[in-house]
Amino acid sequence: MNRKTSALVLVSLLVFAGLALLSGLFSGLVRLGWVIEGGSPVSPLIHGPLMINGFLGTLISLERSAALEKKWAYAAPVCMAIATVILLLGIIVIAQWLYLVGAILLLLILTYLYQLQKEMYHIIMAVGGACLVTGNFLYLYGLPIYNIIVWWMGFLLLIIFSERLELNRIMRPSQNVQYLFTGLVLFWLAGITLTYVDRYSGWAIASVALILQALWLFKYDIARRTIRSTAWTRYSAVCLLIGYGWLVLAGLFGLWKGLPAAGPMYDAILHMIFLGFVFSMIFAHAPVIIPSLSGKDIPYHNYFYLPLILLHSSLLIRIMGDLFWLPVIRKSGAHTNVLAILLFLGGIGFQLVRNSLKKSRQLKAAEKS
């Protein structure tokens, strides 16, 4: 694959991931009661699959494929992207099969990475891939989303945890400290597995694991140092530390309320993790991931604190609406969640275009001189 073809594939897959994100956000609003005249073009029932597989599955598998630099590895994000289009067309079963195949291919990539470099973070990453395979198999099998979500959650948590461990090598945590974190991962897996026997007790164990994992990250993550830095480095550290705070809160709520199968508290706990934690990680890592995939730098601007503050303040509003059974407050918080994500993406796009035009003008000026 030559450089031009590779760049085209990367950009195309990023577009498909973006399509999944926008469709997923739209279907989430419809799920909350947004009435569309003539009916919604996107089913509210596919909000979860679009966000987990279509957006994050495509993005994570693309990132790992690009890092591996093997042609066969791109089959994983391609499979996820095709599945997303088919899902949006309403052909559910074929999309489910393709998401499962894409997850299996991603697991192969992660296993291959471990074979290349036998590090603990690669083991945790591969276990995260196995969680996605399990969740997607159960999705194909026909289990309801509330019985699948713990595996999709595990996929994202373990992938992010492993990436933080990989990036935190500069902190040099001892082998025993790393073993402790691995033990907490096993503790989490035991908890979510137990939810199929006793949902409350299993989630209580998983919640304790979440709290302890977050506390581990607070202590050993390099963000504690980099928050004293500037520009993107400081911004990323702020995102990371806020995200860990949401994990602690999700764990405390889980101990208090368990993990209901539906309703306001189900919404609150899921979005503490998926919005409060996962999107904090996306905001934190986007300045690194996007340039690594696109080859284009994103200039820093203080503007990016606006969507960050908006995301977390509106999530607090949403949770208050859930907690006190106030649908209008919950919906306003959710709508502002979407606005915050769009403002972040818009800021990224604006900075990329602005920087590209600036470089083009500089190049023309240099040619004239």
Secondary structure, 3 states (H helix, E strand, C coil): CCHHHHHHHHHHHHHHHHHHHHHHHHHHHHHCCCCCCCCCCCCHHHHHHHHHHHHHHHHHHHHHHHHHCCHHHHHHHHHHHHHHHHHHCCCHHHHHHHHHHHHHHHHHHHHHHHHHCCCHHHHHHHHHHHHHHHHHHHHHHCCCHHHCHHHHHHHHHHHHHHHHHHHHHHHCCCHHHHHHHHHHHHHHHHHHHHCCCCHHHHHHHHHHHHHHHHHHHHHHCCHHHHCCCCHHHHHHHHHHHHHHHHHHHHHHHHHHHCCCCCCHHHHHHHHHHHHHHHHHHHHHHHHHHHHHHHCCCCCCCHHHHHHHHHHHHHHHHHHHHHHCCCHHHHHHHHHHHHHHHHHHHHHHHHHHHHHHHHHHHHHHHHHHC
